Amino acid sequence: MNVRLSQTMRFTAGVHYNDVMQINEYTLKVWMTTNSYNSANHNIAYERLKYFVYRELESTIFINQDNKEQCKLYINAGLNITTMPGEPVDQIIGVMLFHKLNAIMEDRIVLSETELSSTMGDNMGYLHSDNETTTDVEQPDWWNSADTVHCDSDLIGIDVLSLPGTIWRELDLDWPDEQEELETENIVFADFKNDNETK
């Protein structure tokens, strides 16, 4: 049976807007529906959602991805940034969260609606649902990636390909059916030598 769920989450993050960085308090409301008969999948999907909001977005700095020099300054200072395809206003951050959280939960729980508000935004709620189109909003690849990335990879110099799901396995938040597959798979390493090699 599908179960409808709702949750309210709060996190603190910086927002770089008009060349000024300010601290902002965000309130995120989500409405979800379970989409699996496996209760373990529901728990893992929800834990992934919480991890992304409370560990990745808490204390991040939302910033326009076109502001590359400022992005690099924050990164070089060891600060966590979340790049946005435009000015980091609540509406765009809310649309990002709708897509990213759905991607992270990989259809085990389906996010049907989000509402994002903030103290800087006068607590005005910006709603987004699966019935609305976002074709007019540029969507960076990371918005639809199931991992925890939340920044333009070019800015942070990612040049190593990570296997899908690696971060979730490290956090013990991979899916039970995938855990079983990993346990039954055999990986063979071959040592291919050149016939001309000398011993």
Contacts in CASP RR format, 6 or more apart in sequence:
PFRMAT RR
TARGET T0000
AUTHOR 0000-0000-0000
METHOD contacts of the structure
MODEL  1
MNVRLSQTMRFTAGVHYNDVMQINEYTLKVWMTTNSYNSANHNIAYERLK
YFVYRELESTIFINQDNKEQCKLYINAGLNITTMPGEPVDQIIGVMLFHK
LNAIMEDRIVLSETELSSTMGDNMGYLHSDNETTTDVEQPDWWNSADTVH
CDSDLIGIDVLSLPGTIWRELDLDWPDEQEELETENIVFADFKNDNETK
2 33 0 8 1.000
2 34 0 8 1.000
2 35 0 8 1.000
3 33 0 8 1.000
3 34 0 8 1.000
3 42 0 8 1.000
4 31 0 8 1.000
4 32 0 8 1.000
4 33 0 8 1.000
5 31 0 8 1.000
5 32 0 8 1.000
5 33 0 8 1.000
5 34 0 8 1.000
5 109 0 8 1.000
6 29 0 8 1.000
6 30 0 8 1.000
6 31 0 8 1.000
6 32 0 8 1.000
7 29 0 8 1.000
7 30 0 8 1.000
7 32 0 8 1.000
8 27 0 8 1.000
8 28 0 8 1.000
8 29 0 8 1.000
9 27 0 8 1.000
9 28 0 8 1.000
9 29 0 8 1.000
9 30 0 8 1.000
9 50 0 8 1.000
9 53 0 8 1.000
9 54 0 8 1.000
10 25 0 8 1.000
10 26 0 8 1.000
10 27 0 8 1.000
10 28 0 8 1.000
11 26 0 8 1.000
11 28 0 8 1.000
11 53 0 8 1.000
11 54 0 8 1.000
11 57 0 8 1.000
11 58 0 8 1.000
12 23 0 8 1.000
12 24 0 8 1.000
12 25 0 8 1.000
12 26 0 8 1.000
12 58 0 8 1.000
12 59 0 8 1.000
13 23 0 8 1.000
13 24 0 8 1.000
13 26 0 8 1.000
13 57 0 8 1.000
13 58 0 8 1.000
13 59 0 8 1.000
13 60 0 8 1.000
13 61 0 8 1.000
13 62 0 8 1.000
13 82 0 8 1.000
14 21 0 8 1.000
14 22 0 8 1.000
14 23 0 8 1.000
14 24 0 8 1.000
14 59 0 8 1.000
14 60 0 8 1.000
14 61 0 8 1.000
14 62 0 8 1.000
15 21 0 8 1.000
15 22 0 8 1.000
15 23 0 8 1.000
15 24 0 8 1.000
15 61 0 8 1.000
15 62 0 8 1.000
15 63 0 8 1.000
15 88 0 8 1.000
15 120 0 8 1.000
16 61 0 8 1.000
16 62 0 8 1.000
16 63 0 8 1.000
16 64 0 8 1.000
16 67 0 8 1.000
16 70 0 8 1.000
16 74 0 8 1.000
16 88 0 8 1.000
17 87 0 8 1.000
17 88 0 8 1.000
17 89 0 8 1.000
21 61 0 8 1.000
22 120 0 8 1.000
24 118 0 8 1.000
24 119 0 8 1.000
24 120 0 8 1.000
25 118 0 8 1.000
25 119 0 8 1.000
26 90 0 8 1.000
26 93 0 8 1.000
26 116 0 8 1.000
26 117 0 8 1.000
26 118 0 8 1.000
27 116 0 8 1.000
27 117 0 8 1.000
27 118 0 8 1.000
27 123 0 8 1.000
28 53 0 8 1.000
28 94 0 8 1.000
28 97 0 8 1.000
28 114 0 8 1.000
28 115 0 8 1.000
28 116 0 8 1.000
29 114 0 8 1.000
29 115 0 8 1.000
29 116 0 8 1.000
30 49 0 8 1.000
30 101 0 8 1.000
30 111 0 8 1.000
30 113 0 8 1.000
30 114 0 8 1.000
31 111 0 8 1.000
31 112 0 8 1.000
31 113 0 8 1.000
31 114 0 8 1.000
32 109 0 8 1.000
32 110 0 8 1.000
32 111 0 8 1.000
32 112 0 8 1.000
33 109 0 8 1.000
33 110 0 8 1.000
33 112 0 8 1.000
34 42 0 8 1.000
34 108 0 8 1.000
34 109 0 8 1.000
35 107 0 8 1.000
35 108 0 8 1.000
35 109 0 8 1.000
35 110 0 8 1.000
36 42 0 8 1.000
36 107 0 8 1.000
36 108 0 8 1.000
36 109 0 8 1.000
38 108 0 8 1.000
38 176 0 8 1.000
38 177 0 8 1.000
40 176 0 8 1.000
41 108 0 8 1.000
41 109 0 8 1.000
41 175 0 8 1.000
41 176 0 8 1.000
42 108 0 8 1.000
42 109 0 8 1.000
44 108 0 8 1.000
44 173 0 8 1.000
44 174 0 8 1.000
44 175 0 8 1.000
44 176 0 8 1.000
45 104 0 8 1.000
45 105 0 8 1.000
45 106 0 8 1.000
45 108 0 8 1.000
45 109 0 8 1.000
46 105 0 8 1.000
46 109 0 8 1.000
47 173 0 8 1.000
48 104 0 8 1.000
48 105 0 8 1.000
48 168 0 8 1.000
48 173 0 8 1.000
49 101 0 8 1.000
49 104 0 8 1.000
49 105 0 8 1.000
49 109 0 8 1.000
51 148 0 8 1.000
51 171 0 8 1.000
51 173 0 8 1.000
52 100 0 8 1.000
52 101 0 8 1.000
52 104 0 8 1.000
52 148 0 8 1.000
52 150 0 8 1.000
53 101 0 8 1.000
56 80 0 8 1.000
56 82 0 8 1.000
56 148 0 8 1.000
56 150 0 8 1.000
57 82 0 8 1.000
57 150 0 8 1.000
59 80 0 8 1.000
60 80 0 8 1.000
60 81 0 8 1.000
60 82 0 8 1.000
60 150 0 8 1.000
61 74 0 8 1.000
61 79 0 8 1.000
61 80 0 8 1.000
61 81 0 8 1.000
61 82 0 8 1.000
62 81 0 8 1.000
62 82 0 8 1.000
62 84 0 8 1.000
62 88 0 8 1.000
62 93 0 8 1.000
63 70 0 8 1.000
63 71 0 8 1.000
63 74 0 8 1.000
63 81 0 8 1.000
63 82 0 8 1.000
63 83 0 8 1.000
63 84 0 8 1.000
63 88 0 8 1.000
64 83 0 8 1.000
64 84 0 8 1.000
64 85 0 8 1.000
64 86 0 8 1.000
64 87 0 8 1.000
64 88 0 8 1.000
65 71 0 8 1.000
65 83 0 8 1.000
65 84 0 8 1.000
65 85 0 8 1.000
65 86 0 8 1.000
65 140 0 8 1.000
65 152 0 8 1.000
65 155 0 8 1.000
66 86 0 8 1.000
68 155 0 8 1.000
71 81 0 8 1.000
71 83 0 8 1.000
71 152 0 8 1.000
71 155 0 8 1.000
72 155 0 8 1.000
74 81 0 8 1.000
75 81 0 8 1.000
75 155 0 8 1.000
75 156 0 8 1.000
81 151 0 8 1.000
81 155 0 8 1.000
82 88 0 8 1.000
82 150 0 8 1.000
82 151 0 8 1.000
83 140 0 8 1.000
83 150 0 8 1.000
83 151 0 8 1.000
83 152 0 8 1.000
83 155 0 8 1.000
84 92 0 8 1.000
84 93 0 8 1.000
84 96 0 8 1.000
85 92 0 8 1.000
85 137 0 8 1.000
85 138 0 8 1.000
85 139 0 8 1.000
85 140 0 8 1.000
86 92 0 8 1.000
86 138 0 8 1.000
90 116 0 8 1.000
90 117 0 8 1.000
90 118 0 8 1.000
90 121 0 8 1.000
90 124 0 8 1.000
90 125 0 8 1.000
90 126 0 8 1.000
91 116 0 8 1.000
91 126 0 8 1.000
92 137 0 8 1.000
93 116 0 8 1.000
94 114 0 8 1.000
94 116 0 8 1.000
94 126 0 8 1.000
94 128 0 8 1.000
95 128 0 8 1.000
95 134 0 8 1.000
95 137 0 8 1.000
96 143 0 8 1.000
97 114 0 8 1.000
97 116 0 8 1.000
98 111 0 8 1.000
98 113 0 8 1.000
98 114 0 8 1.000
98 128 0 8 1.000
98 129 0 8 1.000
99 134 0 8 1.000
99 139 0 8 1.000
99 143 0 8 1.000
99 144 0 8 1.000
100 142 0 8 1.000
100 143 0 8 1.000
100 144 0 8 1.000
100 145 0 8 1.000
100 150 0 8 1.000
101 111 0 8 1.000
101 114 0 8 1.000
102 110 0 8 1.000
102 111 0 8 1.000
103 143 0 8 1.000
103 144 0 8 1.000
103 145 0 8 1.000
103 146 0 8 1.000
104 146 0 8 1.000
104 147 0 8 1.000
104 148 0 8 1.000
105 111 0 8 1.000
106 146 0 8 1.000
106 175 0 8 1.000
108 175 0 8 1.000
110 130 0 8 1.000
111 130 0 8 1.000
112 129 0 8 1.000
112 130 0 8 1.000
113 127 0 8 1.000
113 128 0 8 1.000
113 129 0 8 1.000
113 130 0 8 1.000
114 127 0 8 1.000
114 128 0 8 1.000
114 129 0 8 1.000
115 125 0 8 1.000
115 126 0 8 1.000
115 127 0 8 1.000
115 128 0 8 1.000
116 125 0 8 1.000
116 126 0 8 1.000
117 123 0 8 1.000
117 124 0 8 1.000
117 125 0 8 1.000
117 126 0 8 1.000
128 134 0 8 1.000
140 152 0 8 1.000
142 149 0 8 1.000
142 150 0 8 1.000
142 151 0 8 1.000
142 152 0 8 1.000
142 153 0 8 1.000
146 164 0 8 1.000
146 165 0 8 1.000
146 168 0 8 1.000
147 162 0 8 1.000
147 164 0 8 1.000
147 165 0 8 1.000
147 166 0 8 1.000
147 167 0 8 1.000
147 168 0 8 1.000
148 167 0 8 1.000
149 158 0 8 1.000
165 174 0 8 1.000
168 174 0 8 1.000
169 182 0 8 1.000
END
